[in-house]
Amino acid sequence: MKIVFLTRYFWPHVGGVEKQVLELSRRLVKQGDQVTVVTSRHEGGLAKSETKDGIKIIRFTPLAIKYFGLLSIWWWMIKNRHLFKNADIVHAHSVLIWYWPLKILMPKKPVYVTFHGWEGIYPIPKKNILIRKIDALIARKNITIHDYAAKHYGVKADKIMYTAVDVPTKKTFVKDYHRLVYVGRLDADTGLPKILKALDYLKNFRVDWCGDGPLAGECGQYGLVHGWVDPAPFYRQAFICLSPGVTSILEAFTYHCLVATTYNNPVKKDYLLMTPFKNWIVVKSSARYLAKAIKFYAKNRVLAQMKIKAAAQWVKTQNWEAAVKLYRELWQQ
């Protein structure tokens, strides 16, 4: 089967969507499918075309001008429609808007979409809600990451998933109960300022920051900022993961970390609590309450372990093989 994925960013760019597309593609290629990933060229030094792990990558450079950027993408898609003409499946990861002109030119082509997260803007702009509704109308079927999207976007999910993760082969972890880890973008839209404020109430706790962004300087006041590195060694040692992103939450589960975090708006609250793992994570509304919870579970480790063990058992079902199966089931509908 010939599959074309559309994604805003892809390897070597780091992120939850990028990881999902890469891991899915690797497994589909191993199963005999031909996979092409069409993505933006986020760095000037990247090749326009290359192959990684059997995955063909096609990159384009959109104009960095408001409105004209999308028009330049549409024009590129029309000029390169041969990439999609012979595909059995076209599947967009949150950027189905790129494909809109081709839906007119090739109306019978099976098109699917995965809605990953949200745009980080609150209140959600009406334009974003409209785009998602149009995407859902154009797509034959959709996968939605999390349950909250139907409430906030008014789009019914055909399949729901919570991304997927690799389970470490080594199951023994030596934990430092005063060590914390944060994995992801160091930016205000993630709710990070409230986490930083919580750290003001905590003494004798060390934070390892695996990521980068505008708040890297502030984060450095509370621990070491390692940049975009493999977070596995830090998950292994940390007792608590502060990250509010679904990929890092599930990764933390696999390394037997307790997840304790916060939110900065109602959408992010639902993002965390409208989930099957809501009872196994600690989510607080304020920096002070978050700090108190971290202190509490650092002392009451038996209670923490109850959450950790339940989460670790559930996350075993959220593996990449199950994700591939879900995608194939969607494409057969």
C-alpha positions in Angstrom: 0.0 0.0 0.0 1.3 3.5 -0.9 0.8 5.9 2.0 1.5 9.7 2.1 1.6 11.5 5.4 1.4 15.2 5.7 2.9 16.9 8.7 4.1 20.4 9.5 7.4 19.2 10.9 9.2 15.9 10.7 12.6 14.4 11.6 15.0 15.8 12.6 12.6 18.2 14.2 11.7 17.1 17.7 8.1 16.8 19.0 5.2 14.5 19.8 3.6 14.7 16.3 7.0 14.2 14.7 7.7 11.1 16.8 4.3 9.6 16.1 4.7 10.0 12.3 8.3 8.6 12.4 7.4 5.5 14.5 4.3 4.7 12.6 6.2 5.1 9.3 9.0 2.8 10.4 6.6 0.0 11.3 4.5 0.5 8.1 7.7 0.2 6.0 8.7 -3.0 7.8 5.3 -4.4 7.1 5.8 -3.8 3.4 4.1 -0.5 2.8 5.6 2.4 0.8 5.6 5.6 3.0 6.2 9.2 1.9 6.2 12.1 4.3 5.5 15.5 2.9 6.7 18.2 5.3 8.0 21.8 5.6 11.7 22.5 5.4 12.2 23.9 8.9 16.0 24.4 8.5 17.8 25.7 5.4 20.4 22.9 5.5 17.9 20.1 5.1 17.7 18.3 1.9 14.6 18.7 -0.3 14.4 15.0 -0.7 15.9 12.1 1.3 15.2 8.7 2.7 15.4 7.7 6.3 14.7 4.1 7.5 13.0 3.4 4.2 10.8 6.4 4.6 10.8 8.9 1.6 10.9 12.5 2.9 9.8 15.4 0.6 10.4 18.9 2.0 9.2 22.3 0.7 9.8 25.8 2.0 6.6 27.9 2.5 6.7 31.7 2.4 7.1 33.1 5.9 4.4 35.7 5.2 1.0 35.7 6.8 -1.8 34.4 4.5 0.7 34.2 1.6 2.4 31.3 3.4 -0.7 29.2 3.1 -1.2 30.2 -0.6 2.4 29.2 -1.3 1.8 25.8 0.3 -1.4 25.3 -1.8 0.5 26.3 -5.0 3.3 23.8 -4.1 0.7 21.1 -3.5 -1.0 21.7 -6.8 2.3 21.7 -8.7 3.4 18.4 -7.0 0.0 16.6 -7.0 1.7 13.7 -8.7 3.0 12.8 -5.2 -0.6 12.1 -4.1 -2.1 10.9 -7.4 -1.0 7.2 -7.0 -1.3 7.1 -3.3 -3.7 4.6 -1.8 -4.0 6.6 1.4 -3.3 10.3 2.2 -3.2 11.0 5.9 -2.7 14.5 7.3 -1.5 15.1 10.9 -3.3 18.3 11.8 -2.5 20.1 8.5 -5.2 18.8 6.2 -5.7 22.5 5.2 -2.7 22.0 3.0 -4.6 19.4 1.0 -7.8 21.4 0.5 -7.1 22.3 -3.2 -6.2 18.7 -4.1 -9.5 17.5 -2.6 -11.2 19.6 -5.3 -8.9 18.2 -8.0 -9.0 14.6 -6.7 -12.3 14.3 -4.9 -12.3 10.5 -4.8 -8.9 10.1 -3.2 -9.2 8.6 0.4 -8.1 11.3 2.8 -7.8 10.9 6.6 -6.7 13.2 9.4 -5.3 13.0 12.9 -6.1 15.9 15.1 -3.1 16.4 17.5 -3.7 18.5 20.5 -4.7 22.1 20.1 -3.0 25.3 19.0 -2.1 26.6 22.5 -4.2 29.7 22.1 -7.1 30.4 24.6 -9.8 31.2 23.9 -9.6 29.0 20.8 -10.0 31.3 17.8 -13.2 30.8 15.9 -11.1 30.5 12.7 -9.3 27.4 14.2 -12.6 25.8 15.1 -13.9 26.4 11.6 -10.8 24.9 10.0 -11.1 21.8 12.1 -14.7 21.4 11.2 -13.9 21.7 7.5 -11.1 19.2 7.9 -13.5 16.7 9.6 -15.9 17.2 6.7 -13.3 16.7 4.0 -11.7 13.7 5.7 -13.2 10.2 5.2 -12.5 9.5 8.9 -10.4 11.0 11.7 -8.3 10.1 14.7 -8.4 12.5 17.7 -5.7 12.7 20.3 -7.7 13.0 23.6 -11.4 13.2 24.4 -11.6 16.9 25.0 -11.6 17.9 21.3 -15.3 17.1 20.8 -16.2 19.5 23.6 -14.0 22.4 22.5 -14.1 22.0 18.7 -17.5 20.4 18.1 -15.9 17.6 16.0 -16.9 14.0 16.5 -13.9 11.6 16.7 -14.1 8.4 14.7 -11.1 7.0 16.7 -9.5 8.2 19.9 -5.9 7.6 20.9 -3.5 9.0 23.4 -0.4 8.7 21.3 1.9 5.7 21.8 5.2 5.0 23.6 8.1 2.5 23.8 8.2 0.5 27.0 11.7 0.4 28.4 13.3 -3.1 28.4 15.0 -2.4 31.8 12.3 -2.3 34.4 14.3 -1.4 37.5 14.7 2.3 38.2 16.7 3.9 41.0 14.7 7.0 42.0 15.8 10.2 43.7 12.7 11.4 45.6 13.8 15.0 45.4 14.5 14.9 41.7 12.0 16.3 39.1 12.0 16.2 35.3 10.3 18.3 32.7 10.2 17.3 29.0 9.0 19.6 26.3 9.0 23.1 25.0 10.0 25.7 27.5 7.3 28.2 26.6 4.5 30.1 28.3 1.6 28.5 26.4 2.4 25.2 28.1 1.5 26.5 31.5 5.2 26.5 32.4 5.1 29.9 34.3 2.8 28.4 36.9 5.2 25.4 37.3 8.1 27.8 37.8 6.2 29.6 40.5 5.5 26.3 42.2 9.2 25.7 42.3 9.6 28.8 44.4 7.8 27.0 47.2 10.1 23.9 46.9 13.5 23.6 48.5 16.0 20.8 48.1 14.3 19.7 44.8 16.3 19.4 41.6 14.8 19.8 38.1 16.2 18.5 34.9 14.8 20.3 31.9 14.8 18.4 28.7 13.8 20.9 26.0 14.3 24.4 24.9 12.4 27.6 24.3 11.9 31.3 25.4 11.8 30.4 29.1 15.0 28.4 29.2 16.7 31.2 31.1 14.1 31.2 33.8 14.1 27.4 34.0 17.9 27.4 34.5 17.3 29.1 37.9 15.7 25.9 39.2 17.9 23.2 37.6 19.8 22.2 34.5 18.5 22.9 31.0 19.8 20.1 28.9 18.2 21.1 25.6 16.6 18.6 23.2 18.3 15.4 24.5 17.1 11.9 25.0 15.1 12.2 28.3 15.3 8.5 29.2 18.2 8.9 31.7 16.4 11.7 33.5 13.1 9.8 33.6 14.9 6.9 35.1 16.2 9.0 38.1 13.2 11.4 38.6 10.5 10.7 41.0 8.1 13.3 39.6 7.5 14.5 36.0 6.1 18.0 35.7 5.3 17.9 32.0 1.7 18.7 30.9 2.1 17.2 27.4 0.5 13.8 26.6 3.6 12.3 25.0 5.8 13.1 28.0 3.1 12.0 30.4 2.9 8.6 28.8 6.7 8.3 28.6 6.9 9.2 32.3 4.4 6.4 33.1 6.7 3.9 31.4 9.6 5.0 33.6 7.5 4.8 36.8 7.4 8.6 37.4 4.5 10.2 39.2 3.1 13.0 37.0 2.3 16.2 38.9 1.4 19.3 36.8 -1.0 22.2 36.4 -2.9 24.0 33.7 -3.4 27.6 32.6 -6.9 27.6 31.0 -10.0 25.4 30.8 -8.9 23.7 27.6 -5.6 22.5 29.1 -7.6 21.4 32.2 -9.8 19.2 30.0 -6.7 18.0 28.1 -5.3 16.6 31.3 -8.5 15.4 33.0 -10.8 14.1 30.2 -8.5 11.1 29.9 -8.5 7.5 31.1 -5.4 8.2 33.2 -6.9 11.2 35.1 -6.9 9.3 38.4 -3.2 8.4 38.2 -1.9 11.9 37.7 -1.8 14.9 40.1 -3.3 18.0 38.6 -3.5 21.2 40.6 -5.1 24.6 39.8 -2.5 26.8 41.4 1.3 26.9 41.9 1.0 26.7 45.7 -1.3 23.6 45.5 1.1 22.0 43.1 4.0 22.6 45.4 2.1 21.1 48.3 1.2 18.0 46.3 4.8 17.5 45.3 5.9 17.7 49.0 3.1 15.4 50.0 3.9 12.6 47.6 7.6 12.9 48.2 6.9 12.0 51.9 4.0 9.6 51.3 5.6 7.3 48.8 3.2 4.4 49.3 0.3 6.6 48.0 2.5 7.8 45.1 3.3 4.2 44.2 -0.4 3.3 43.9 -0.8 5.9 41.2 2.5 5.0 39.6 1.8 1.3 39.3 -1.7 1.8 37.9 -0.3 4.2 35.2 2.6 1.8 34.4 0.2 -1.1 33.8 -2.2 0.9 31.6 0.5 2.5 29.5 1.6 -1.0 28.3 -1.5 -1.0 26.1 -0.5 2.3 24.4 2.3 0.8 22.3 3.3 1.4 18.7 1.9 -1.9 17.4 -1.5 -1.0 18.8 -1.2 2.4 17.1 -0.4 0.9 13.7 -3.4 -1.4 14.2 -5.7 1.5 15.0 -4.5 3.4 11.8 -5.1 0.4 9.6 -8.6 -0.1 11.1 -9.3 3.6 10.3 -8.1 3.3 6.7 -10.4 0.3 6.2 -13.5 2.2 7.1 
